[in-house]
Amino acid sequence: MNARAFRRSAVAIAAFSASAIVLAGCAGGNGDDAGSEDGQITLTLATFNDFGYDDELLQEYMDENPNIKIVHNKAAITDDARTNFFAKLGKEGLADIEAVEVDWFAEAMQYSDLLAEVPDSAKGRWVEWKEEAATDADGRLVGFGTDIGPQAVCYRADLFAAAGLPSTPDEVASAIDGDWDTFFDLADKYKAATGKPMLDSANSAFQGIVNQIEFPYDEPDGTVVATDNPDLEAAYNLVVERGIPNSAYSGQWSDDWNASMANGEFAAMLCPPWMLGIISGNAPEVTGWEIANAFPNGGGNWGGSYLTVPANGKNVDEALKLADWLTAPEQQEKTFVNVGAYPSALDAQSSSAITDSTNEYFADAPTGTIFADRSAAITVTPYKSADYFKYNTALQDAITRVFDGTQDAQASWDAYVAEVEAF
């Protein structure tokens, strides 16, 4: 089965960041409308970036449930959604369904009693680690799994070829089939040939490495290792020494970063499936992007989210039904086609709609096979406590300071240590 071209662009996403996509001619706030004069119920759905919940998909649910109207509010980035979620959780103003990103989901689990429980009929639907992370100490499952992010490497085959480097997917996969030094060796060759950095972002490389560390910042018993974990410090040093010189930006999501997918400022990105739609959306006319079925040091998961239902919402029962439907295998197959969101639902992963899928934009890459292989290559799922997000942000900020030249590597690490000790 050939997947339709991924249709969403990051530019379009940003344009909608402060607005609501209103379906079926309805309007509504964040969960304030329990119903309407015509007897219909308005459900608000709050997501970020692009989950693949396009108008067509949501209209399908409304056609099946004529008493339901859906208002989809979409933040441009996860930080905006996170700020809103924690400011309003347990109070008023959240949507009937709130998306939560995996890197701050552990924070949300501190308040699991404020979230409605997933129906028994949906339990067991998702990969084990995804469901386990959304189950609280009382055994309540409070998150509906959406996607996961097994990583490959996306690259510009035309730019690689012009630099005299391997350029077919198999050749590139062989060239990076090793540790992170092997990957940066290839980046050094690209820079020597072109004078340009191969990689988009130093912090994306750092995130790729951190995602392969089981206990990067703290441990389940509460022991904090964020300042004395040798694996974490080695990751920082590797990115500072080899990642920064080979990266166009310190971080992602800026307007310049978006534009660079088309203008050739860099030639490769660490690439979970949800990144495919962002690339094709930002560089719709570029024909050189391809996917290598490989990842430095084996495999890693980057990203993935949950849908949650605030327990004090005005439409909890109907919201649970919609969240259940959106994360069912049949809909996860559709969101993979829409934006490349790789399913966390086991039945969807094994369906022909996924396994036989290809992506025309990426030179008909067999994306179903590639990301199934990349998912199978994941051997470590980092432990993420409620403090993971702030520790990780602090260390990424340290890398950014070195990238920007405001501090040298040691001074920036020392500043990070001081910041962690002050938390």
Secondary structure per residue as TSV (DSSP state, phi and psi in degrees):
chain	resnum	aa	ss	phi	psi
A	1	M	-	360.0	128.6
A	2	N	E	-88.6	124.8
A	3	A	E	-70.4	144.3
A	4	R	-	-61.6	153.3
A	5	A	-	-59.0	138.1
A	6	F	-	-65.4	130.5
A	7	R	-	-106.6	-12.2
A	8	R	-	-91.9	142.8
A	9	S	-	-112.3	149.1
A	10	A	H	-63.5	-30.5
A	11	V	H	-64.8	-43.4
A	12	A	H	-65.3	-37.5
A	13	I	H	-59.9	-47.9
A	14	A	H	-61.0	-35.5
A	15	A	H	-63.6	-27.8
A	16	F	T	-95.6	6.9
A	17	S	T	-61.1	-32.0
A	18	A	T	-106.0	10.3
A	19	S	S	-126.5	167.0
A	20	A	E	-106.0	139.4
A	21	I	E	-88.0	109.4
A	22	V	E	-101.8	123.2
A	23	L	-	-103.6	153.8
A	24	A	T	59.9	25.8
A	25	G	T	70.6	18.2
A	26	C	-	-101.1	160.7
A	27	A	-	-130.0	157.9
A	28	G	-	-179.9	162.6
A	29	G	-	-93.7	-163.8
A	30	N	S	-83.1	75.8
A	31	G	S	87.2	10.5
A	32	D	-	-84.3	-19.7
A	33	D	-	-97.6	105.6
A	34	A	S	-79.9	-19.0
A	35	G	-	-173.0	-170.1
A	36	S	-	-145.4	173.1
A	37	E	T	-64.2	-26.6
A	38	D	T	-88.2	9.7
A	39	G	S	86.5	0.5
A	40	Q	-	-86.6	152.8
A	41	I	E	-104.1	130.0
A	42	T	E	-94.7	120.3
A	43	L	E	-106.9	130.9
A	44	T	E	-100.9	136.3
A	45	L	E	-123.4	120.2
A	46	A	E	-112.2	118.7
A	47	T	E	-129.3	-168.6
A	48	F	E	-151.1	166.1
A	49	N	S	49.2	-121.1
A	50	D	-	-147.6	110.9
A	51	F	-	-87.1	-5.6
A	52	G	S	86.0	10.7
A	53	Y	-	-86.7	74.6
A	54	D	-	-79.6	173.5
A	55	D	H	-56.9	-39.3
A	56	E	H	-62.6	-43.3
A	57	L	H	-66.7	-46.7
A	58	L	H	-67.4	-33.1
A	59	Q	H	-65.3	-33.9
A	60	E	H	-58.5	-43.0
A	61	Y	H	-66.7	-41.3
A	62	M	H	-66.7	-33.7
A	63	D	H	-65.6	-35.5
A	64	E	H	-78.0	-20.2
A	65	N	-	-132.8	80.9
A	66	P	T	-62.3	-15.8
A	67	N	T	-82.9	-0.2
A	68	I	E	-112.7	133.5
A	69	K	E	-116.4	141.8
A	70	I	E	-118.5	130.0
A	71	V	E	-112.2	121.8
A	72	H	E	-105.0	112.2
A	73	N	E	-101.9	125.1
A	74	K	E	-125.6	116.6
A	75	A	E	-80.0	152.1
A	76	A	S	-72.0	-37.0
A	77	I	S	-136.3	161.1
A	78	T	H	-66.9	-32.1
A	79	D	H	-59.9	-38.1
A	80	D	H	-64.5	-43.3
A	81	A	H	-64.9	-40.2
A	82	R	H	-62.9	-46.6
A	83	T	H	-58.2	-46.2
A	84	N	H	-65.0	-41.1
A	85	F	H	-61.8	-50.4
A	86	F	H	-77.1	-22.6
A	87	A	H	-71.5	-27.2
A	88	K	H	-116.9	-11.1
A	89	L	T	-58.8	129.3
A	90	G	T	83.1	-4.8
A	91	K	S	-113.1	-133.5
A	92	E	S	-123.3	157.4
A	93	G	-	109.2	-10.3
A	94	L	-	-77.6	158.8
A	95	A	-	-70.8	165.8
A	96	D	S	-62.9	-34.4
A	97	I	E	-127.5	127.5
A	98	E	E	-118.9	127.0
A	99	A	E	-80.2	140.3
A	100	V	E	-129.6	128.8
A	101	E	E	-82.2	149.0
A	102	V	H	-59.9	-33.3
A	103	D	H	-71.2	-19.4
A	104	W	H	-120.2	13.5
A	105	F	H	-68.0	-34.2
A	106	A	H	-62.4	-32.3
A	107	E	H	-62.3	-44.0
A	108	A	H	-63.8	-32.8
A	109	M	H	-66.7	-17.1
A	110	Q	T	-62.8	-23.7
A	111	Y	T	-117.7	36.2
A	112	S	G	-60.3	-25.6
A	113	D	G	-68.7	-14.7
A	114	L	G	-91.7	2.6
A	115	L	B	-115.9	143.3
A	116	A	-	-74.6	149.9
A	117	E	-	-80.5	140.6
A	118	V	-	-65.8	137.1
A	119	P	-	-59.4	148.0
A	120	D	G	-57.1	-32.7
A	121	S	G	-64.1	-21.3
A	122	A	G	-95.6	-14.5
A	123	K	T	-67.5	142.2
A	124	G	T	88.5	1.6
A	125	R	-	-75.9	-32.2
A	126	W	B	-105.5	165.3
A	127	V	-	-55.8	148.4
A	128	E	H	-57.8	-46.9
A	129	W	H	-67.0	-29.0
A	130	K	H	-67.6	-44.2
A	131	E	H	-72.4	-38.1
A	132	E	H	-61.0	-39.4
A	133	A	H	-67.4	-20.1
A	134	A	T	-102.1	12.5
A	135	T	B	-108.5	125.1
A	136	D	-	-85.8	-178.6
A	137	A	T	-63.9	-21.5
A	138	D	T	-90.8	5.4
A	139	G	S	81.8	13.5
A	140	R	-	-88.8	123.6
A	141	L	B	-85.9	120.1
A	142	V	-	-122.2	8.3
A	143	G	-	-132.4	134.2
A	144	F	E	-90.2	116.5
A	145	G	E	-66.4	133.8
A	146	T	-	-100.8	-97.0
A	147	D	E	-108.4	172.3
A	148	I	E	-127.0	170.0
A	149	G	-	-127.4	58.7
A	150	P	B	-60.8	132.7
A	151	Q	-	-100.0	138.5
A	152	A	E	-118.8	-163.2
A	153	V	E	-125.8	121.1
A	154	C	E	-95.0	141.8
A	155	Y	E	-152.0	160.3
A	156	R	E	-89.9	103.1
A	157	A	H	-61.5	-36.7
A	158	D	H	-66.0	-39.7
A	159	L	H	-72.7	-36.9
A	160	F	H	-61.8	-45.0
A	161	A	H	-63.7	-41.9
A	162	A	H	-64.4	-27.0
A	163	A	T	-86.2	0.6
A	164	G	T	76.7	20.6
A	165	L	S	-99.8	164.2
A	166	P	-	-53.2	142.4
A	167	S	-	-133.7	-18.0
A	168	T	S	-79.5	156.3
A	169	P	H	-55.3	-41.6
A	170	D	H	-66.3	-40.2
A	171	E	H	-65.9	-42.3
A	172	V	H	-68.0	-40.1
A	173	A	H	-58.8	-41.9
A	174	S	H	-66.1	-36.8
A	175	A	H	-69.4	-26.6
A	176	I	T	-109.3	9.1
A	177	D	-	-79.0	84.2
A	178	G	S	-178.5	-151.7
A	179	D	-	-88.2	-173.7
A	180	W	H	-68.5	-30.2
A	181	D	H	-63.1	-37.3
A	182	T	H	-60.2	-43.0
A	183	F	H	-62.6	-45.4
A	184	F	H	-71.7	-24.3
A	185	D	H	-60.8	-43.4
A	186	L	H	-64.1	-40.1
A	187	A	H	-63.2	-38.1
A	188	D	H	-61.2	-41.9
A	189	K	H	-64.2	-41.3
A	190	Y	H	-62.6	-44.8
A	191	K	H	-66.6	-37.7
A	192	A	H	-63.2	-34.9
A	193	A	H	-81.7	-29.5
A	194	T	H	-117.8	-20.0
A	195	G	S	77.3	4.8
A	196	K	S	-116.9	155.8
A	197	P	-	-72.9	145.3
A	198	M	S	-81.1	-35.1
A	199	L	E	-99.8	150.8
A	200	D	E	-72.6	-41.4
A	201	S	E	-150.1	132.1
A	202	A	H	-65.5	-38.7
A	203	N	H	-73.4	-24.5
A	204	S	H	-69.6	-37.0
A	205	A	H	-63.5	-43.5
A	206	F	H	-59.7	-43.7
A	207	Q	H	-62.6	-38.0
A	208	G	H	-61.1	-37.9
A	209	I	H	-74.1	-44.2
A	210	V	H	-60.2	-34.7
A	211	N	T	-67.5	-5.5
A	212	Q	T	-106.8	8.2
A	213	I	-	-106.6	124.7
A	214	E	S	-66.6	-43.2
A	215	F	S	-128.3	77.2
A	216	P	S	-69.5	-42.3
A	217	Y	S	-116.9	-34.6
A	218	D	B	-155.8	173.7
A	219	E	-	-120.7	161.8
A	220	P	T	-57.7	-26.2
A	221	D	T	-82.9	4.1
A	222	G	S	96.0	-5.1
A	223	T	-	-64.9	124.5
A	224	V	B	-91.0	123.3
A	225	V	-	-119.3	15.1
A	226	A	T	-63.1	-22.8
A	227	T	T	-109.0	-10.4
A	228	D	T	-132.1	21.2
A	229	N	-	-83.6	112.3
A	230	P	H	-62.5	-32.8
A	231	D	H	-66.6	-38.1
A	232	L	H	-69.7	-44.1
A	233	E	H	-65.1	-35.8
A	234	A	H	-64.8	-38.9
A	235	A	H	-62.3	-44.4
A	236	Y	H	-59.9	-49.0
A	237	N	H	-64.0	-39.0
A	238	L	H	-63.6	-43.2
A	239	V	I	-68.4	-40.5
A	240	V	I	-63.9	-43.3
A	241	E	I	-79.9	-37.3
A	242	R	I	-119.6	-27.9
A	243	G	I	-77.5	-46.3
A	244	I	G	-59.7	-46.4
A	245	P	G	-63.3	-19.2
A	246	N	G	-108.3	17.3
A	247	S	E	-121.3	140.9
A	248	A	E	-77.6	-30.3
A	249	Y	E	-137.6	161.0
A	250	S	S	-77.1	-41.9
A	251	G	S	-132.3	-173.4
A	252	Q	S	-113.4	176.3
A	253	W	-	83.3	1.0
A	254	S	S	-77.0	165.1
A	255	D	H	-61.4	-40.7
A	256	D	H	-64.4	-40.9
A	257	W	H	-61.5	-44.2
A	258	N	H	-57.6	-46.8
A	259	A	H	-66.5	-29.4
A	260	S	H	-69.3	-16.0
A	261	M	H	-67.1	-22.3
A	262	A	H	-100.4	-31.1
A	263	N	H	-92.8	-0.5
A	264	G	T	80.0	18.4
A	265	E	S	-64.5	-28.4
A	266	F	-	-136.7	170.4
A	267	A	-	-128.5	0.9
A	268	A	E	-154.9	152.3
A	269	M	E	-143.3	142.9
A	270	L	E	-68.9	134.2
A	271	C	E	-136.7	88.7
A	272	P	-	-70.1	162.6
A	273	P	T	-58.5	-33.2
A	274	W	T	-68.1	-15.2
A	275	M	H	-76.3	-19.8
A	276	L	H	-60.6	-44.4
A	277	G	H	-67.5	-30.0
A	278	I	H	-69.2	-42.2
A	279	I	H	-64.4	-51.6
A	280	S	H	-65.9	-31.6
A	281	G	H	-70.8	-34.0
A	282	N	H	-86.1	-19.1
A	283	A	-	-134.2	58.0
A	284	P	T	-63.6	-24.9
A	285	E	T	-95.7	-5.5
A	286	V	-	-81.3	133.1
A	287	T	-	-107.7	5.6
A	288	G	-	-94.9	-11.4
A	289	W	E	-70.8	131.5
A	290	E	E	-137.8	176.5
A	291	I	E	-127.4	128.6
A	292	A	E	-97.6	129.3
A	293	N	S	-82.4	70.3
A	294	A	-	-163.7	164.0
A	295	F	-	-155.3	139.9
A	296	P	T	-56.3	133.6
A	297	N	T	66.8	21.3
A	298	G	S	112.6	-94.2
A	299	G	-	-152.1	168.0
A	300	G	-	-171.3	151.9
A	301	N	B	-108.8	129.1
A	302	W	-	-127.2	110.7
A	303	G	-	95.1	-171.3
A	304	G	-	113.3	147.3
A	305	S	E	-138.5	-179.3
A	306	Y	E	-134.9	154.7
A	307	L	E	-101.9	134.0
A	308	T	E	-125.2	155.8
A	309	V	-	-120.3	109.0
A	310	P	B	-56.1	131.5
A	311	A	T	-69.2	-19.7
A	312	N	T	-98.0	13.6
A	313	G	-	-66.5	162.9
A	314	K	T	-87.7	-8.7
A	315	N	T	-134.7	46.1
A	316	V	H	-59.5	-46.2
A	317	D	H	-62.5	-45.6
A	318	E	H	-70.5	-34.0
A	319	A	H	-65.2	-40.4
A	320	L	H	-61.5	-38.4
A	321	K	H	-65.6	-42.7
A	322	L	H	-67.9	-42.8
A	323	A	H	-62.6	-38.6
A	324	D	H	-60.5	-46.7
A	325	W	H	-66.3	-42.8
A	326	L	H	-64.8	-28.4
A	327	T	T	-104.5	7.2
A	328	A	S	-68.5	154.9
A	329	P	H	-52.2	-40.0
A	330	E	H	-62.1	-39.7
A	331	Q	H	-77.7	-31.2
A	332	Q	H	-66.8	-30.0
A	333	E	H	-63.8	-40.3
A	334	K	H	-70.5	-38.5
A	335	T	H	-72.0	-26.7
A	336	F	H	-65.4	-43.0
A	337	V	H	-64.6	-40.5
A	338	N	H	-67.1	-50.0
A	339	V	H	-137.2	4.9
A	340	G	-	83.4	17.5
A	341	A	-	-73.0	106.8
A	342	Y	E	-72.7	130.6
A	343	P	E	-65.8	144.6
A	344	S	-	-94.7	-12.8
A	345	A	B	-77.5	126.6
A	346	L	H	-60.7	-43.4
A	347	D	H	-64.7	-32.9
A	348	A	H	-69.6	-40.5
A	349	Q	H	-58.2	-33.7
A	350	S	T	-94.3	0.3
A	351	S	S	-77.5	152.7
A	352	S	H	-65.3	-26.5
A	353	A	H	-60.6	-28.0
A	354	I	H	-95.6	-51.7
A	355	T	H	-63.9	-30.6
A	356	D	T	-96.5	6.1
A	357	S	-	-73.3	142.0
A	358	T	E	-129.0	166.0
A	359	N	E	-126.8	111.8
A	360	E	T	-60.1	-41.2
A	361	Y	T	-59.3	-41.1
A	362	F	T	-91.8	48.6
A	363	A	T	56.2	41.7
A	364	D	T	57.8	35.5
A	365	A	B	-59.0	137.2
A	366	P	-	-76.3	75.0
A	367	T	H	-61.5	-34.4
A	368	G	H	-60.6	-45.1
A	369	T	H	-69.0	-44.6
A	370	I	H	-58.5	-49.5
A	371	F	H	-79.9	-20.9
A	372	A	H	-66.1	-43.5
A	373	D	H	-63.0	-43.1
A	374	R	H	-66.9	-34.2
A	375	S	H	-66.6	-41.9
A	376	A	H	-65.8	-23.2
A	377	A	T	-81.2	-9.3
A	378	I	-	-74.6	118.6
A	379	T	-	-115.0	-10.8
A	380	V	-	-131.3	131.6
A	381	T	-	-116.5	108.6
A	382	P	-	-58.0	141.5
A	383	Y	-	-71.9	130.6
A	384	K	-	-127.0	105.7
A	385	S	-	-81.9	-178.4
A	386	A	T	-63.6	-17.9
A	387	D	T	-97.1	0.0
A	388	Y	H	-54.9	-47.3
A	389	F	H	-59.4	-45.1
A	390	K	H	-72.6	-36.2
A	391	Y	H	-63.2	-47.5
A	392	N	H	-64.5	-41.2
A	393	T	H	-63.2	-41.1
A	394	A	H	-62.3	-40.0
A	395	L	H	-75.8	-33.5
A	396	Q	H	-65.1	-37.2
A	397	D	H	-62.3	-36.3
A	398	A	H	-63.2	-41.9
A	399	I	H	-63.6	-40.1
A	400	T	H	-62.5	-38.9
A	401	R	H	-62.1	-39.4
A	402	V	H	-68.3	-43.8
A	403	F	H	-57.3	-44.2
A	404	D	H	-77.4	-11.6
A	405	G	T	82.0	13.5
A	406	T	S	-82.2	-20.9
A	407	Q	S	-146.4	152.5
A	408	D	-	-81.0	174.2
A	409	A	H	-59.7	-45.9
A	410	Q	H	-68.8	-43.1
A	411	A	H	-63.0	-38.2
A	412	S	H	-71.2	-37.7
A	413	W	H	-63.1	-43.9
A	414	D	H	-61.4	-38.7
A	415	A	H	-66.1	-38.4
A	416	Y	H	-61.5	-45.5
A	417	V	H	-59.6	-44.2
A	418	A	H	-63.4	-38.0
A	419	E	H	-65.4	-44.4
A	420	V	H	-63.0	-42.5
A	421	E	H	-66.5	-19.8
A	422	A	H	-90.1	-8.5
A	423	F	-	-63.4	360.0
